[in-house]
């Protein structure tokens, strides 16, 4: 078993790894917070180079469409990564991305809370 902090760190590392492996993009910062069975992930600088190119060339609508489709294609990888790290199935995965801020937020609902060691002991 592990502490909450260890699990959050492992999730952060694995999400960053799958993000780079699948999308070829290295986000600047990822934060993970687990509360009971709810996992919140914030990815800073999540906009990929092709999306930036579309935005810079005045094709914001096309960049938004690309972002939506990238997220739909990426979600199964994200889901399986979280399930593998926690060893708990997800009941829901919600993600939203903003091209304006370059931020992606993810909420994953686990089937149950993980068993963790109390780090205060």
N, C-alpha and C positions, 0 to 999 in steps of 0.2 A: 504494500500500500504506500501511498504518497500523501504529502500535504497538499492543501489547496494551491499554495504558491508553486509547488513543483508541477502540479498538473497544468496550471495556467501557463507556466513557462514552456512546458512540453507542447501544449496546444499552439502557443505562439510560434515556436520554432517550426513545427510541422506545417502550420498554415502558411508561414513565410516560404518554406521549402516547396510546397505544392503550388503556391502562387508563381514562384519563379520557374518551376519545372513545366507547368502547363501554359502559363501566359508569357514566359520569358521576361518578366518584369520584377524588379526588386523594389518593393515598397519601402519608404523611408522608415516607417514606424508602424508596428502592430501592437495593440493592447488587447488583452483578454481579461475578462472578469467573470467568474463563476459564482452565482448565488443560487444555492439549492440545486435545482435542475435546469436553471436558465443560464446560458452562456452568451455573453455579449462580446463581440469582437469589433474593434474599430481599426480600419486600415487607412493610414495616411498615405498620400501620394499614390493612389491606386490607379491613376489614369495611365494607360499604356502609351508607348510611343506612336503607334498608328492612330490612336484616338487624338493625341495631341496634334498630330499632323493634320487631321481633318478639321480640328478646331482652328488651328492657325491659318488654314486655307479658306476659312469662312463657311465651312460645312458643318455647323453645329448640330443640325437636325440629323445628318448622317452619322455624326459622332455619337449622338444619343441612341440612335438605332443600333449602332455597333455595340455600345456599352450594354444595352439591354440584352442583345443576343449573346454577347460574351458572358454575361452573368448567368444566363440560362444554361449555356454550355458548361460553365465552370462549376455550377452548384453541385452536380453529382460528385465531383472530385472533392469539393469542400466537405460535403456530407460524409463521404466515406472516410476522409481524414479524421474528422471529429469523432466519428463512431469508432474508428480503429484506436485512436489515442485514449478515449474514455472507456472503451469496451462496453458502451451503452448505446442502444439504438436511439435515433432522433425521432421525435414525433412531429417536429415542425422545423423548418429552416426559412427564415425571412431575411432578405438582404435588399439593401437600397444603396444606390451609388449616386454621387453628385459630381458631374463634370466641372461645375463651378468651383467647388471647394477641393476637388480631387480626393474626396474621402468616401470610403465605403463602410457601411455599418451592417453588421450581421447579428441576428439573434437566432440562436439555436436552442430548441427546447428538447432536453433529454427525456427519455422515458421515465427515468427516476434519478434522484441525486446520487452521485458517486460516493462510494465509501472512502473517506479520507482520514488521515491521521491528523489529530489536533496539533497544530504547530506551536501552541502555547504551552504544551506540556514538556 
